[in-house]
Amino acid sequence: MSLWQHWASPDEICKALLWLKDRVGLDRVVFASDMAGIEVSWTLKEWADQVWSFKEISKQLGGEITQEELELVMGGNAARLMALETPVGVGASARSSSNNTEERK
């Protein structure tokens, strides 16, 4: 997820994440900051804060994005993909999602 905030509202982005969750799982989605050299409409902190709010927004839209799924999107998946030590609070989610990925194959 990068640069999405320039083309869609928070509700539309959350709907897209709910769609991705249903199709591929949020253990396969990675948050990213904007590309260098692109003028941004939100700061990185504002963009990250908006993504963290999707737990509440998803409920308003009739879906559910859990805290654990947001932790994966916001760092756990990237850490797992790059075989990095996961931050406190993210490691268990990242490890359990890799088990879920194996089950889906």
C-alpha positions as protocol buffer text, in pm:
chain_id: "A"
residue {
  index: 1
  type: MET
  ca { x: 0 y: 0 z: 0 }
}
residue {
  index: 2
  type: SER
  ca { x: 172 y: 312 z: -114 }
}
residue {
  index: 3
  type: LEU
  ca { x: 34 y: 637 z: -253 }
}
residue {
  index: 4
  type: TRP
  ca { x: -324 y: 509 z: -210 }
}
residue {
  index: 5
  type: GLN
  ca { x: -411 y: 811 z: 2 }
}
residue {
  index: 6
  type: HIS
  ca { x: -372 y: 1036 z: -303 }
}
residue {
  index: 7
  type: TRP
  ca { x: -647 y: 869 z: -507 }
}
residue {
  index: 8
  type: ALA
  ca { x: -901 y: 743 z: -256 }
}
residue {
  index: 9
  type: SER
  ca { x: -1077 y: 840 z: 65 }
}
residue {
  index: 10
  type: PRO
  ca { x: -1004 y: 652 z: 390 }
}
residue {
  index: 11
  type: ASP
  ca { x: -1334 y: 464 z: 348 }
}
residue {
  index: 12
  type: GLU
  ca { x: -1240 y: 358 z: -6 }
}
residue {
  index: 13
  type: ILE
  ca { x: -895 y: 246 z: 106 }
}
residue {
  index: 14
  type: CYS
  ca { x: -1045 y: 47 z: 392 }
}
residue {
  index: 15
  type: LYS
  ca { x: -1292 y: -115 z: 148 }
}
residue {
  index: 16
  type: ALA
  ca { x: -995 y: -209 z: -72 }
}
residue {
  index: 17
  type: LEU
  ca { x: -822 y: -370 z: 227 }
}
residue {
  index: 18
  type: LEU
  ca { x: -1138 y: -564 z: 313 }
}
residue {
  index: 19
  type: TRP
  ca { x: -1149 y: -683 z: -50 }
}
residue {
  index: 20
  type: LEU
  ca { x: -781 y: -789 z: -32 }
}
residue {
  index: 21
  type: LYS
  ca { x: -846 y: -963 z: 299 }
}
residue {
  index: 22
  type: ASP
  ca { x: -1120 y: -1173 z: 137 }
}
residue {
  index: 23
  type: ARG
  ca { x: -916 y: -1252 z: -175 }
}
residue {
  index: 24
  type: VAL
  ca { x: -557 y: -1303 z: -58 }
}
residue {
  index: 25
  type: GLY
  ca { x: -543 y: -1233 z: 315 }
}
residue {
  index: 26
  type: LEU
  ca { x: -385 y: -937 z: 490 }
}
residue {
  index: 27
  type: ASP
  ca { x: -80 y: -1149 z: 564 }
}
residue {
  index: 28
  type: ARG
  ca { x: 15 y: -1068 z: 201 }
}
residue {
  index: 29
  type: VAL
  ca { x: -26 y: -688 z: 218 }
}
residue {
  index: 30
  type: VAL
  ca { x: 251 y: -447 z: 317 }
}
residue {
  index: 31
  type: PHE
  ca { x: 221 y: -82 z: 419 }
}
residue {
  index: 32
  type: ALA
  ca { x: 464 y: 148 z: 246 }
}
residue {
  index: 33
  type: SER
  ca { x: 547 y: 513 z: 263 }
}
residue {
  index: 34
  type: ASP
  ca { x: 537 y: 729 z: -47 }
}
residue {
  index: 35
  type: MET
  ca { x: 805 y: 710 z: -311 }
}
residue {
  index: 36
  type: ALA
  ca { x: 1086 y: 964 z: -296 }
}
residue {
  index: 37
  type: GLY
  ca { x: 1036 y: 1267 z: -516 }
}
residue {
  index: 38
  type: ILE
  ca { x: 656 y: 1252 z: -507 }
}
residue {
  index: 39
  type: GLU
  ca { x: 477 y: 1541 z: -341 }
}
residue {
  index: 40
  type: VAL
  ca { x: 252 y: 1395 z: -75 }
}
residue {
  index: 41
  type: SER
  ca { x: -79 y: 1519 z: 60 }
}
residue {
  index: 42
  type: TRP
  ca { x: -33 y: 1356 z: 403 }
}
residue {
  index: 43
  type: THR
  ca { x: 272 y: 1317 z: 620 }
}
residue {
  index: 44
  type: LEU
  ca { x: 394 y: 963 z: 682 }
}
residue {
  index: 45
  type: LYS
  ca { x: 258 y: 984 z: 1037 }
}
residue {
  index: 46
  type: GLU
  ca { x: -85 y: 1098 z: 913 }
}
residue {
  index: 47
  type: TRP
  ca { x: -92 y: 814 z: 656 }
}
residue {
  index: 48
  type: ALA
  ca { x: 9 y: 554 z: 917 }
}
residue {
  index: 49
  type: ASP
  ca { x: -243 y: 691 z: 1170 }
}
residue {
  index: 50
  type: GLN
  ca { x: -515 y: 664 z: 906 }
}
residue {
  index: 51
  type: VAL
  ca { x: -430 y: 299 z: 838 }
}
residue {
  index: 52
  type: TRP
  ca { x: -438 y: 223 z: 1212 }
}
residue {
  index: 53
  type: SER
  ca { x: -793 y: 367 z: 1220 }
}
residue {
  index: 54
  type: PHE
  ca { x: -914 y: 102 z: 973 }
}
residue {
  index: 55
  type: LYS
  ca { x: -1000 y: -129 z: 1263 }
}
residue {
  index: 56
  type: GLU
  ca { x: -1289 y: 105 z: 1349 }
}
residue {
  index: 57
  type: ILE
  ca { x: -1371 y: 210 z: 992 }
}
residue {
  index: 58
  type: SER
  ca { x: -1395 y: -153 z: 878 }
}
residue {
  index: 59
  type: LYS
  ca { x: -1667 y: -217 z: 1137 }
}
residue {
  index: 60
  type: GLN
  ca { x: -1864 y: 83 z: 1009 }
}
residue {
  index: 61
  type: LEU
  ca { x: -1839 y: -69 z: 660 }
}
residue {
  index: 62
  type: GLY
  ca { x: -1971 y: -405 z: 779 }
}
residue {
  index: 63
  type: GLY
  ca { x: -1638 y: -586 z: 781 }
}
residue {
  index: 64
  type: GLU
  ca { x: -1357 y: -646 z: 1024 }
}
residue {
  index: 65
  type: ILE
  ca { x: -987 y: -571 z: 1015 }
}
residue {
  index: 66
  type: THR
  ca { x: -837 y: -684 z: 1344 }
}
residue {
  index: 67
  type: GLN
  ca { x: -554 y: -530 z: 1542 }
}
residue {
  index: 68
  type: GLU
  ca { x: -343 y: -836 z: 1460 }
}
residue {
  index: 69
  type: GLU
  ca { x: -405 y: -792 z: 1086 }
}
residue {
  index: 70
  type: LEU
  ca { x: -311 y: -425 z: 1106 }
}
residue {
  index: 71
  type: GLU
  ca { x: 10 y: -521 z: 1289 }
}
residue {
  index: 72
  type: LEU
  ca { x: 93 y: -753 z: 1000 }
}
residue {
  index: 73
  type: VAL
  ca { x: 24 y: -487 z: 736 }
}
residue {
  index: 74
  type: MET
  ca { x: 209 y: -218 z: 929 }
}
residue {
  index: 75
  type: GLY
  ca { x: 533 y: -409 z: 974 }
}
residue {
  index: 76
  type: GLY
  ca { x: 491 y: -775 z: 1059 }
}
residue {
  index: 77
  type: ASN
  ca { x: 461 y: -890 z: 698 }
}
residue {
  index: 78
  type: ALA
  ca { x: 761 y: -688 z: 583 }
}
residue {
  index: 79
  type: ALA
  ca { x: 969 y: -817 z: 874 }
}
residue {
  index: 80
  type: ARG
  ca { x: 869 y: -1176 z: 794 }
}
residue {
  index: 81
  type: LEU
  ca { x: 946 y: -1133 z: 423 }
}
residue {
  index: 82
  type: MET
  ca { x: 1290 y: -992 z: 496 }
}
residue {
  index: 83
  type: ALA
  ca { x: 1357 y: -1237 z: 779 }
}
residue {
  index: 84
  type: LEU
  ca { x: 1401 y: -951 z: 1026 }
}
residue {
  index: 85
  type: GLU
  ca { x: 1343 y: -969 z: 1397 }
}
residue {
  index: 86
  type: THR
  ca { x: 987 y: -849 z: 1447 }
}
residue {
  index: 87
  type: PRO
  ca { x: 906 y: -558 z: 1678 }
}
residue {
  index: 88
  type: VAL
  ca { x: 750 y: -624 z: 2017 }
}
residue {
  index: 89
  type: GLY
  ca { x: 377 y: -675 z: 1977 }
}
residue {
  index: 90
  type: VAL
  ca { x: 405 y: -780 z: 1613 }
}
residue {
  index: 91
  type: GLY
  ca { x: 607 y: -1099 z: 1627 }
}
residue {
  index: 92
  type: ALA
  ca { x: 335 y: -1337 z: 1735 }
}
residue {
  index: 93
  type: SER
  ca { x: 100 y: -1210 z: 1466 }
}
residue {
  index: 94
  type: ALA
  ca { x: 364 y: -1234 z: 1196 }
}
residue {
  index: 95
  type: ARG
  ca { x: 463 y: -1586 z: 1297 }
}
residue {
  index: 96
  type: SER
  ca { x: 105 y: -1711 z: 1316 }
}
residue {
  index: 97
  type: SER
  ca { x: 19 y: -1561 z: 978 }
}
residue {
  index: 98
  type: SER
  ca { x: 305 y: -1746 z: 811 }
}
residue {
  index: 99
  type: ASN
  ca { x: 143 y: -2065 z: 937 }
}
residue {
  index: 100
  type: ASN
  ca { x: -188 y: -1953 z: 784 }
}
residue {
  index: 101
  type: THR
  ca { x: -13 y: -1885 z: 454 }
}
residue {
  index: 102
  type: GLU
  ca { x: 117 y: -2242 z: 447 }
}
residue {
  index: 103
  type: GLU
  ca { x: -235 y: -2374 z: 504 }
}
residue {
  index: 104
  type: ARG
  ca { x: -365 y: -2176 z: 202 }
}
residue {
  index: 105
  type: LYS
  ca { x: -109 y: -2314 z: -45 }
}
